[in-house]
Amino acid sequence: MIKMIVFLGNPGNQYEKTRHNAGWMFEKSLNNKESIQNKFKAIYYRKNDIIYLLPQTFMNLSGESVIKAMQFFKLQISEILVIHDDLELEFGTIKIREGGGLGGHNGLKSINSALGSPQFNRLSIGISRPLNGSVASYVLQRFSKDEEAELDYLFENIQVFFVKYINGNFSDLGKKITIIEKRG
């Protein structure tokens, strides 16, 4: 059972609407207006016995917040869901899985390093891979105007799968789920 959900992103206004902040953007779409607390190098709140954690370190140090919160709340790796951007998934797709590779994602690498295991649960939000140029620059760019116009729809539909998963009623584990069809 999921007891803590970690939303990955980078702090600072310049990163607010970037691809790398897809996790934070999804959390914002949940419209949770809970009492926010600052602790564990993060902001967090509780809702329905679940801890919602947004590390306030930069992405490559996210594990520092996650391990501190895990230890404080006495959680197991299996009780954590990390929501993050994923270059290997097309925009408009998601994948929910238990454990797996890190795909070069610095936030996931940091969490793996802090926890000593990659076997945490993930909800990956597709941001697509750049056709050319630097991946590091790409993830710190805003979504295209067409993609931004679809973000509300995307996040609203991700919520359906998110809620099913945290309630233990999910049968599509490990499958790529297309929410918005790729336009050619």
mmCIF file of the C-alpha atoms, coordinates in Angstrom:
data_MODEL
# 
_entry.id   MODEL 
# 
loop_
_atom_site.group_PDB 
_atom_site.id 
_atom_site.type_symbol 
_atom_site.label_atom_id 
_atom_site.label_alt_id 
_atom_site.label_comp_id 
_atom_site.label_asym_id 
_atom_site.label_entity_id 
_atom_site.label_seq_id 
_atom_site.pdbx_PDB_ins_code 
_atom_site.Cartn_x 
_atom_site.Cartn_y 
_atom_site.Cartn_z 
_atom_site.occupancy 
_atom_site.B_iso_or_equiv 
_atom_site.pdbx_formal_charge 
_atom_site.auth_seq_id 
_atom_site.auth_comp_id 
_atom_site.auth_asym_id 
_atom_site.auth_atom_id 
_atom_site.pdbx_PDB_model_num 
ATOM 1   C CA . MET A 1 1   ? 0.000  0.000  0.000   1.00 0.00 ? 1   MET A CA 1 
ATOM 2   C CA . ILE A 1 2   ? 1.316  3.456  -0.931  1.00 0.00 ? 2   ILE A CA 1 
ATOM 3   C CA . LYS A 1 3   ? 1.932  5.684  2.083   1.00 0.00 ? 3   LYS A CA 1 
ATOM 4   C CA . MET A 1 4   ? 4.113  8.423  0.557   1.00 0.00 ? 4   MET A CA 1 
ATOM 5   C CA . ILE A 1 5   ? 4.022  10.016 -2.877  1.00 0.00 ? 5   ILE A CA 1 
ATOM 6   C CA . VAL A 1 6   ? 7.113  11.905 -4.024  1.00 0.00 ? 6   VAL A CA 1 
ATOM 7   C CA . PHE A 1 7   ? 6.729  14.478 -6.811  1.00 0.00 ? 7   PHE A CA 1 
ATOM 8   C CA . LEU A 1 8   ? 10.011 15.339 -8.532  1.00 0.00 ? 8   LEU A CA 1 
ATOM 9   C CA . GLY A 1 9   ? 10.915 18.802 -9.774  1.00 0.00 ? 9   GLY A CA 1 
ATOM 10  C CA . ASN A 1 10  ? 13.376 21.653 -9.420  1.00 0.00 ? 10  ASN A CA 1 
ATOM 11  C CA . PRO A 1 11  ? 12.759 24.632 -7.120  1.00 0.00 ? 11  PRO A CA 1 
ATOM 12  C CA . GLY A 1 12  ? 12.672 28.160 -8.546  1.00 0.00 ? 12  GLY A CA 1 
ATOM 13  C CA . ASN A 1 13  ? 10.362 30.118 -10.808 1.00 0.00 ? 13  ASN A CA 1 
ATOM 14  C CA . GLN A 1 14  ? 12.614 29.568 -13.836 1.00 0.00 ? 14  GLN A CA 1 
ATOM 15  C CA . TYR A 1 15  ? 11.898 25.806 -13.656 1.00 0.00 ? 15  TYR A CA 1 
ATOM 16  C CA . GLU A 1 16  ? 8.212  25.956 -12.755 1.00 0.00 ? 16  GLU A CA 1 
ATOM 17  C CA . LYS A 1 17  ? 6.779  24.971 -16.154 1.00 0.00 ? 17  LYS A CA 1 
ATOM 18  C CA . THR A 1 18  ? 9.686  22.958 -17.539 1.00 0.00 ? 18  THR A CA 1 
ATOM 19  C CA . ARG A 1 19  ? 9.536  19.351 -18.698 1.00 0.00 ? 19  ARG A CA 1 
ATOM 20  C CA . HIS A 1 20  ? 11.664 18.221 -15.738 1.00 0.00 ? 20  HIS A CA 1 
ATOM 21  C CA . ASN A 1 21  ? 8.978  19.570 -13.392 1.00 0.00 ? 21  ASN A CA 1 
ATOM 22  C CA . ALA A 1 22  ? 6.203  17.347 -14.771 1.00 0.00 ? 22  ALA A CA 1 
ATOM 23  C CA . GLY A 1 23  ? 5.942  15.674 -11.335 1.00 0.00 ? 23  GLY A CA 1 
ATOM 24  C CA . TRP A 1 24  ? 5.373  18.977 -9.550  1.00 0.00 ? 24  TRP A CA 1 
ATOM 25  C CA . MET A 1 25  ? 2.980  20.131 -12.263 1.00 0.00 ? 25  MET A CA 1 
ATOM 26  C CA . PHE A 1 26  ? 0.934  16.954 -11.788 1.00 0.00 ? 26  PHE A CA 1 
ATOM 27  C CA . GLU A 1 27  ? 0.828  17.507 -8.010  1.00 0.00 ? 27  GLU A CA 1 
ATOM 28  C CA . LYS A 1 28  ? -0.459 21.027 -8.598  1.00 0.00 ? 28  LYS A CA 1 
ATOM 29  C CA . SER A 1 29  ? -3.262 19.630 -10.781 1.00 0.00 ? 29  SER A CA 1 
ATOM 30  C CA . LEU A 1 30  ? -4.507 17.577 -7.823  1.00 0.00 ? 30  LEU A CA 1 
ATOM 31  C CA . ASN A 1 31  ? -5.675 20.829 -6.200  1.00 0.00 ? 31  ASN A CA 1 
ATOM 32  C CA . ASN A 1 32  ? -4.812 19.623 -2.716  1.00 0.00 ? 32  ASN A CA 1 
ATOM 33  C CA . LYS A 1 33  ? -5.200 22.543 -0.347  1.00 0.00 ? 33  LYS A CA 1 
ATOM 34  C CA . GLU A 1 34  ? -3.777 20.859 2.693   1.00 0.00 ? 34  GLU A CA 1 
ATOM 35  C CA . SER A 1 35  ? -1.668 22.346 5.456   1.00 0.00 ? 35  SER A CA 1 
ATOM 36  C CA . ILE A 1 36  ? 1.861  22.420 4.036   1.00 0.00 ? 36  ILE A CA 1 
ATOM 37  C CA . GLN A 1 37  ? 4.851  21.812 6.280   1.00 0.00 ? 37  GLN A CA 1 
ATOM 38  C CA . ASN A 1 38  ? 8.575  22.357 5.683   1.00 0.00 ? 38  ASN A CA 1 
ATOM 39  C CA . LYS A 1 39  ? 10.812 19.514 6.794   1.00 0.00 ? 39  LYS A CA 1 
ATOM 40  C CA . PHE A 1 40  ? 13.220 16.973 5.260   1.00 0.00 ? 40  PHE A CA 1 
ATOM 41  C CA . LYS A 1 41  ? 14.510 19.586 2.746   1.00 0.00 ? 41  LYS A CA 1 
ATOM 42  C CA . ALA A 1 42  ? 10.999 19.385 1.300   1.00 0.00 ? 42  ALA A CA 1 
ATOM 43  C CA . ILE A 1 43  ? 7.486  20.632 1.606   1.00 0.00 ? 43  ILE A CA 1 
ATOM 44  C CA . TYR A 1 44  ? 4.919  18.017 2.491   1.00 0.00 ? 44  TYR A CA 1 
ATOM 45  C CA . TYR A 1 45  ? 1.354  17.514 3.598   1.00 0.00 ? 45  TYR A CA 1 
ATOM 46  C CA . ARG A 1 46  ? -0.939 14.638 4.483   1.00 0.00 ? 46  ARG A CA 1 
ATOM 47  C CA . LYS A 1 47  ? -4.222 13.694 2.875   1.00 0.00 ? 47  LYS A CA 1 
ATOM 48  C CA . ASN A 1 48  ? -6.170 10.503 3.571   1.00 0.00 ? 48  ASN A CA 1 
ATOM 49  C CA . ASP A 1 49  ? -3.219 8.992  5.472   1.00 0.00 ? 49  ASP A CA 1 
ATOM 50  C CA . ILE A 1 50  ? -0.871 9.538  2.510   1.00 0.00 ? 50  ILE A CA 1 
ATOM 51  C CA . ILE A 1 51  ? 2.149  11.838 2.713   1.00 0.00 ? 51  ILE A CA 1 
ATOM 52  C CA . TYR A 1 52  ? 2.663  14.069 -0.343  1.00 0.00 ? 52  TYR A CA 1 
ATOM 53  C CA . LEU A 1 53  ? 6.327  15.106 -0.567  1.00 0.00 ? 53  LEU A CA 1 
ATOM 54  C CA . LEU A 1 54  ? 7.881  17.710 -2.889  1.00 0.00 ? 54  LEU A CA 1 
ATOM 55  C CA . PRO A 1 55  ? 11.664 17.794 -2.371  1.00 0.00 ? 55  PRO A CA 1 
ATOM 56  C CA . GLN A 1 56  ? 13.015 21.346 -2.385  1.00 0.00 ? 56  GLN A CA 1 
ATOM 57  C CA . THR A 1 57  ? 16.524 20.284 -3.335  1.00 0.00 ? 57  THR A CA 1 
ATOM 58  C CA . PHE A 1 58  ? 17.464 20.289 -6.981  1.00 0.00 ? 58  PHE A CA 1 
ATOM 59  C CA . MET A 1 59  ? 16.496 17.164 -8.908  1.00 0.00 ? 59  MET A CA 1 
ATOM 60  C CA . ASN A 1 60  ? 19.893 15.461 -8.560  1.00 0.00 ? 60  ASN A CA 1 
ATOM 61  C CA . LEU A 1 61  ? 19.638 15.641 -4.739  1.00 0.00 ? 61  LEU A CA 1 
ATOM 62  C CA . SER A 1 62  ? 16.010 14.448 -4.361  1.00 0.00 ? 62  SER A CA 1 
ATOM 63  C CA . GLY A 1 63  ? 17.106 11.343 -2.482  1.00 0.00 ? 63  GLY A CA 1 
ATOM 64  C CA . GLU A 1 64  ? 18.166 13.478 0.494   1.00 0.00 ? 64  GLU A CA 1 
ATOM 65  C CA . SER A 1 65  ? 14.540 14.475 1.120   1.00 0.00 ? 65  SER A CA 1 
ATOM 66  C CA . VAL A 1 66  ? 13.091 11.068 0.378   1.00 0.00 ? 66  VAL A CA 1 
ATOM 67  C CA . ILE A 1 67  ? 15.345 9.141  2.775   1.00 0.00 ? 67  ILE A CA 1 
ATOM 68  C CA . LYS A 1 68  ? 14.794 11.659 5.610   1.00 0.00 ? 68  LYS A CA 1 
ATOM 69  C CA . ALA A 1 69  ? 11.004 11.455 5.228   1.00 0.00 ? 69  ALA A CA 1 
ATOM 70  C CA . MET A 1 70  ? 11.103 7.648  4.930   1.00 0.00 ? 70  MET A CA 1 
ATOM 71  C CA . GLN A 1 71  ? 13.119 7.328  8.110   1.00 0.00 ? 71  GLN A CA 1 
ATOM 72  C CA . PHE A 1 72  ? 10.962 9.810  10.014  1.00 0.00 ? 72  PHE A CA 1 
ATOM 73  C CA . PHE A 1 73  ? 7.692  8.105  9.013   1.00 0.00 ? 73  PHE A CA 1 
ATOM 74  C CA . LYS A 1 74  ? 9.241  4.590  9.251   1.00 0.00 ? 74  LYS A CA 1 
ATOM 75  C CA . LEU A 1 75  ? 8.307  3.654  5.691   1.00 0.00 ? 75  LEU A CA 1 
ATOM 76  C CA . GLN A 1 76  ? 9.451  0.789  3.492   1.00 0.00 ? 76  GLN A CA 1 
ATOM 77  C CA . ILE A 1 77  ? 10.561 1.248  -0.133  1.00 0.00 ? 77  ILE A CA 1 
ATOM 78  C CA . SER A 1 78  ? 7.427  -0.572 -1.300  1.00 0.00 ? 78  SER A CA 1 
ATOM 79  C CA . GLU A 1 79  ? 5.268  2.137  0.344   1.00 0.00 ? 79  GLU A CA 1 
ATOM 80  C CA . ILE A 1 80  ? 6.663  4.945  -1.837  1.00 0.00 ? 80  ILE A CA 1 
ATOM 81  C CA . LEU A 1 81  ? 5.490  6.151  -5.251  1.00 0.00 ? 81  LEU A CA 1 
ATOM 82  C CA . VAL A 1 82  ? 7.777  8.555  -7.152  1.00 0.00 ? 82  VAL A CA 1 
ATOM 83  C CA . ILE A 1 83  ? 6.164  10.680 -9.886  1.00 0.00 ? 83  ILE A CA 1 
ATOM 84  C CA . HIS A 1 84  ? 8.619  12.000 -12.456 1.00 0.00 ? 84  HIS A CA 1 
ATOM 85  C CA . ASP A 1 85  ? 9.236  13.004 -16.073 1.00 0.00 ? 85  ASP A CA 1 
ATOM 86  C CA . ASP A 1 86  ? 10.458 10.370 -18.524 1.00 0.00 ? 86  ASP A CA 1 
ATOM 87  C CA . LEU A 1 87  ? 12.337 11.059 -21.768 1.00 0.00 ? 87  LEU A CA 1 
ATOM 88  C CA . GLU A 1 88  ? 11.785 7.531  -23.044 1.00 0.00 ? 88  GLU A CA 1 
ATOM 89  C CA . LEU A 1 89  ? 8.009  7.915  -23.108 1.00 0.00 ? 89  LEU A CA 1 
ATOM 90  C CA . GLU A 1 90  ? 6.256  10.034 -25.733 1.00 0.00 ? 90  GLU A CA 1 
ATOM 91  C CA . PHE A 1 91  ? 4.410  13.105 -24.523 1.00 0.00 ? 91  PHE A CA 1 
ATOM 92  C CA . GLY A 1 92  ? 0.880  12.048 -23.584 1.00 0.00 ? 92  GLY A CA 1 
ATOM 93  C CA . THR A 1 93  ? 1.854  8.626  -22.227 1.00 0.00 ? 93  THR A CA 1 
ATOM 94  C CA . ILE A 1 94  ? 2.497  7.301  -18.738 1.00 0.00 ? 94  ILE A CA 1 
ATOM 95  C CA . LYS A 1 95  ? 3.801  4.120  -17.190 1.00 0.00 ? 95  LYS A CA 1 
ATOM 96  C CA . ILE A 1 96  ? 3.284  2.867  -13.655 1.00 0.00 ? 96  ILE A CA 1 
ATOM 97  C CA . ARG A 1 97  ? 5.699  0.228  -12.427 1.00 0.00 ? 97  ARG A CA 1 
ATOM 98  C CA . GLU A 1 98  ? 7.325  -1.229 -9.378  1.00 0.00 ? 98  GLU A CA 1 
ATOM 99  C CA . GLY A 1 99  ? 11.088 -0.808 -9.555  1.00 0.00 ? 99  GLY A CA 1 
ATOM 100 C CA . GLY A 1 100 ? 13.116 -0.925 -12.733 1.00 0.00 ? 100 GLY A CA 1 
ATOM 101 C CA . GLY A 1 101 ? 15.938 0.931  -14.403 1.00 0.00 ? 101 GLY A CA 1 
ATOM 102 C CA . LEU A 1 102 ? 16.807 4.565  -13.775 1.00 0.00 ? 102 LEU A CA 1 
ATOM 103 C CA . GLY A 1 103 ? 17.015 5.630  -17.429 1.00 0.00 ? 103 GLY A CA 1 
ATOM 104 C CA . GLY A 1 104 ? 19.676 8.251  -16.742 1.00 0.00 ? 104 GLY A CA 1 
ATOM 105 C CA . HIS A 1 105 ? 17.207 10.309 -14.665 1.00 0.00 ? 105 HIS A CA 1 
ATOM 106 C CA . ASN A 1 106 ? 19.213 12.188 -12.025 1.00 0.00 ? 106 ASN A CA 1 
ATOM 107 C CA . GLY A 1 107 ? 16.307 12.402 -9.573  1.00 0.00 ? 107 GLY A CA 1 
ATOM 108 C CA . LEU A 1 108 ? 15.779 8.640  -9.727  1.00 0.00 ? 108 LEU A CA 1 
ATOM 109 C CA . LYS A 1 109 ? 19.542 8.063  -9.436  1.00 0.00 ? 109 LYS A CA 1 
ATOM 110 C CA . SER A 1 110 ? 19.630 10.200 -6.298  1.00 0.00 ? 110 SER A CA 1 
ATOM 111 C CA . ILE A 1 111 ? 16.705 8.321  -4.747  1.00 0.00 ? 111 ILE A CA 1 
ATOM 112 C CA . ASN A 1 112 ? 18.284 4.977  -5.667  1.00 0.00 ? 112 ASN A CA 1 
ATOM 113 C CA . SER A 1 113 ? 21.560 6.064  -4.078  1.00 0.00 ? 113 SER A CA 1 
ATOM 114 C CA . ALA A 1 114 ? 19.878 7.253  -0.870  1.00 0.00 ? 114 ALA A CA 1 
ATOM 115 C CA . LEU A 1 115 ? 17.635 4.192  -0.528  1.00 0.00 ? 115 LEU A CA 1 
ATOM 116 C CA . GLY A 1 116 ? 20.222 1.694  -1.712  1.00 0.00 ? 116 GLY A CA 1 
ATOM 117 C CA . SER A 1 117 ? 17.727 0.160  -4.131  1.00 0.00 ? 117 SER A CA 1 
ATOM 118 C CA . PRO A 1 118 ? 15.874 0.993  -7.362  1.00 0.00 ? 118 PRO A CA 1 
ATOM 119 C CA . GLN A 1 119 ? 12.831 -1.020 -6.237  1.00 0.00 ? 119 GLN A CA 1 
ATOM 120 C CA . PHE A 1 120 ? 10.556 1.944  -5.478  1.00 0.00 ? 120 PHE A CA 1 
ATOM 121 C CA . ASN A 1 121 ? 7.245  2.452  -7.301  1.00 0.00 ? 121 ASN A CA 1 
ATOM 122 C CA . ARG A 1 122 ? 7.102  4.974  -10.145 1.00 0.00 ? 122 ARG A CA 1 
ATOM 123 C CA . LEU A 1 123 ? 4.583  6.859  -12.189 1.00 0.00 ? 123 LEU A CA 1 
ATOM 124 C CA . SER A 1 124 ? 6.488  8.087  -15.236 1.00 0.00 ? 124 SER A CA 1 
ATOM 125 C CA . ILE A 1 125 ? 5.076  10.990 -17.257 1.00 0.00 ? 125 ILE A CA 1 
ATOM 126 C CA . GLY A 1 126 ? 6.244  11.048 -20.859 1.00 0.00 ? 126 GLY A CA 1 
ATOM 127 C CA . ILE A 1 127 ? 7.970  14.205 -22.042 1.00 0.00 ? 127 ILE A CA 1 
ATOM 128 C CA . SER A 1 128 ? 9.460  12.731 -25.269 1.00 0.00 ? 128 SER A CA 1 
ATOM 129 C CA . ARG A 1 129 ? 13.114 12.699 -26.234 1.00 0.00 ? 129 ARG A CA 1 
ATOM 130 C CA . PRO A 1 130 ? 14.521 15.698 -28.136 1.00 0.00 ? 130 PRO A CA 1 
ATOM 131 C CA . LEU A 1 131 ? 15.087 15.153 -31.845 1.00 0.00 ? 131 LEU A CA 1 
ATOM 132 C CA . ASN A 1 132 ? 18.468 16.885 -31.525 1.00 0.00 ? 132 ASN A CA 1 
ATOM 133 C CA . GLY A 1 133 ? 20.440 18.933 -29.047 1.00 0.00 ? 133 GLY A CA 1 
ATOM 134 C CA . SER A 1 134 ? 21.308 18.431 -25.416 1.00 0.00 ? 134 SER A CA 1 
ATOM 135 C CA . VAL A 1 135 ? 19.025 16.320 -23.229 1.00 0.00 ? 135 VAL A CA 1 
ATOM 136 C CA . ALA A 1 136 ? 20.026 18.454 -20.201 1.00 0.00 ? 136 ALA A CA 1 
ATOM 137 C CA . SER A 1 137 ? 18.859 21.626 -21.961 1.00 0.00 ? 137 SER A CA 1 
ATOM 138 C CA . TYR A 1 138 ? 15.713 19.947 -23.279 1.00 0.00 ? 138 TYR A CA 1 
ATOM 139 C CA . VAL A 1 139 ? 14.397 18.821 -19.881 1.00 0.00 ? 139 VAL A CA 1 
ATOM 140 C CA . LEU A 1 140 ? 14.852 22.375 -18.553 1.00 0.00 ? 140 LEU A CA 1 
ATOM 141 C CA . GLN A 1 141 ? 12.768 23.863 -21.391 1.00 0.00 ? 141 GLN A CA 1 
ATOM 142 C CA . ARG A 1 142 ? 9.059  24.513 -21.282 1.00 0.00 ? 142 ARG A CA 1 
ATOM 143 C CA . PHE A 1 143 ? 6.708  22.205 -23.119 1.00 0.00 ? 143 PHE A CA 1 
ATOM 144 C CA . SER A 1 144 ? 5.806  23.308 -26.658 1.00 0.00 ? 144 SER A CA 1 
ATOM 145 C CA . LYS A 1 145 ? 2.730  25.538 -26.994 1.00 0.00 ? 145 LYS A CA 1 
ATOM 146 C CA . ASP A 1 146 ? 0.717  22.602 -28.378 1.00 0.00 ? 146 ASP A CA 1 
ATOM 147 C CA . GLU A 1 147 ? 1.790  20.393 -25.473 1.00 0.00 ? 147 GLU A CA 1 
ATOM 148 C CA . GLU A 1 148 ? 1.068  23.119 -22.896 1.00 0.00 ? 148 GLU A CA 1 
ATOM 149 C CA . ALA A 1 149 ? -2.452 23.413 -24.317 1.00 0.00 ? 149 ALA A CA 1 
ATOM 150 C CA . GLU A 1 150 ? -2.971 19.697 -23.540 1.00 0.00 ? 150 GLU A CA 1 
ATOM 151 C CA . LEU A 1 151 ? -1.416 19.556 -20.060 1.00 0.00 ? 151 LEU A CA 1 
ATOM 152 C CA . ASP A 1 152 ? -4.659 20.099 -18.131 1.00 0.00 ? 152 ASP A CA 1 
ATOM 153 C CA . TYR A 1 153 ? -6.338 17.292 -20.077 1.00 0.00 ? 153 TYR A CA 1 
ATOM 154 C CA . LEU A 1 154 ? -3.293 15.061 -19.633 1.00 0.00 ? 154 LEU A CA 1 
ATOM 155 C CA . PHE A 1 155 ? -3.016 15.585 -15.872 1.00 0.00 ? 155 PHE A CA 1 
ATOM 156 C CA . GLU A 1 156 ? -6.764 15.201 -15.371 1.00 0.00 ? 156 GLU A CA 1 
ATOM 157 C CA . ASN A 1 157 ? -6.623 11.807 -17.070 1.00 0.00 ? 157 ASN A CA 1 
ATOM 158 C CA . ILE A 1 158 ? -3.444 10.724 -15.275 1.00 0.00 ? 158 ILE A CA 1 
ATOM 159 C CA . GLN A 1 159 ? -5.384 11.244 -12.039 1.00 0.00 ? 159 GLN A CA 1 
ATOM 160 C CA . VAL A 1 160 ? -7.696 8.361  -12.946 1.00 0.00 ? 160 VAL A CA 1 
ATOM 161 C CA . PHE A 1 161 ? -4.769 5.896  -13.151 1.00 0.00 ? 161 PHE A CA 1 
ATOM 162 C CA . PHE A 1 162 ? -3.037 7.488  -10.155 1.00 0.00 ? 162 PHE A CA 1 
ATOM 163 C CA . VAL A 1 163 ? -6.081 7.057  -7.910  1.00 0.00 ? 163 VAL A CA 1 
ATOM 164 C CA . LYS A 1 164 ? -6.623 3.460  -9.041  1.00 0.00 ? 164 LYS A CA 1 
ATOM 165 C CA . TYR A 1 165 ? -3.003 2.624  -8.315  1.00 0.00 ? 165 TYR A CA 1 
ATOM 166 C CA . ILE A 1 166 ? -2.807 4.152  -4.845  1.00 0.00 ? 166 ILE A CA 1 
ATOM 167 C CA . ASN A 1 167 ? -6.092 2.424  -3.994  1.00 0.00 ? 167 ASN A CA 1 
ATOM 168 C CA . GLY A 1 168 ? -4.617 -0.930 -5.027  1.00 0.00 ? 168 GLY A CA 1 
ATOM 169 C CA . ASN A 1 169 ? -7.076 -1.343 -7.917  1.00 0.00 ? 169 ASN A CA 1 
ATOM 170 C CA . PHE A 1 170 ? -4.733 -1.267 -10.913 1.00 0.00 ? 170 PHE A CA 1 
ATOM 171 C CA . SER A 1 171 ? -4.198 -3.927 -13.552 1.00 0.00 ? 171 SER A CA 1 
ATOM 172 C CA . ASP A 1 172 ? -1.956 -2.129 -16.084 1.00 0.00 ? 172 ASP A CA 1 
ATOM 173 C CA . LEU A 1 173 ? 1.275  -2.307 -14.089 1.00 0.00 ? 173 LEU A CA 1 
ATOM 174 C CA . GLY A 1 174 ? 4.309  -1.940 -16.332 1.00 0.00 ? 174 GLY A CA 1 
ATOM 175 C CA . LYS A 1 175 ? 2.287  -1.153 -19.454 1.00 0.00 ? 175 LYS A CA 1 
ATOM 176 C CA . LYS A 1 176 ? 2.638  2.068  -21.411 1.00 0.00 ? 176 LYS A CA 1 
ATOM 177 C CA . ILE A 1 177 ? -0.692 3.912  -21.255 1.00 0.00 ? 177 ILE A CA 1 
ATOM 178 C CA . THR A 1 178 ? -1.440 6.431  -24.000 1.00 0.00 ? 178 THR A CA 1 
ATOM 179 C CA . ILE A 1 179 ? -3.632 9.320  -22.915 1.00 0.00 ? 179 ILE A CA 1 
ATOM 180 C CA . ILE A 1 180 ? -2.993 11.681 -25.823 1.00 0.00 ? 180 ILE A CA 1 
ATOM 181 C CA . GLU A 1 181 ? -2.337 10.149 -29.230 1.00 0.00 ? 181 GLU A CA 1 
ATOM 182 C CA . LYS A 1 182 ? 0.796  11.344 -30.987 1.00 0.00 ? 182 LYS A CA 1 
ATOM 183 C CA . ARG A 1 183 ? 0.018  13.682 -33.848 1.00 0.00 ? 183 ARG A CA 1 
ATOM 184 C CA . GLY A 1 184 ? 1.919  13.131 -37.017 1.00 0.00 ? 184 GLY A CA 1 
# 
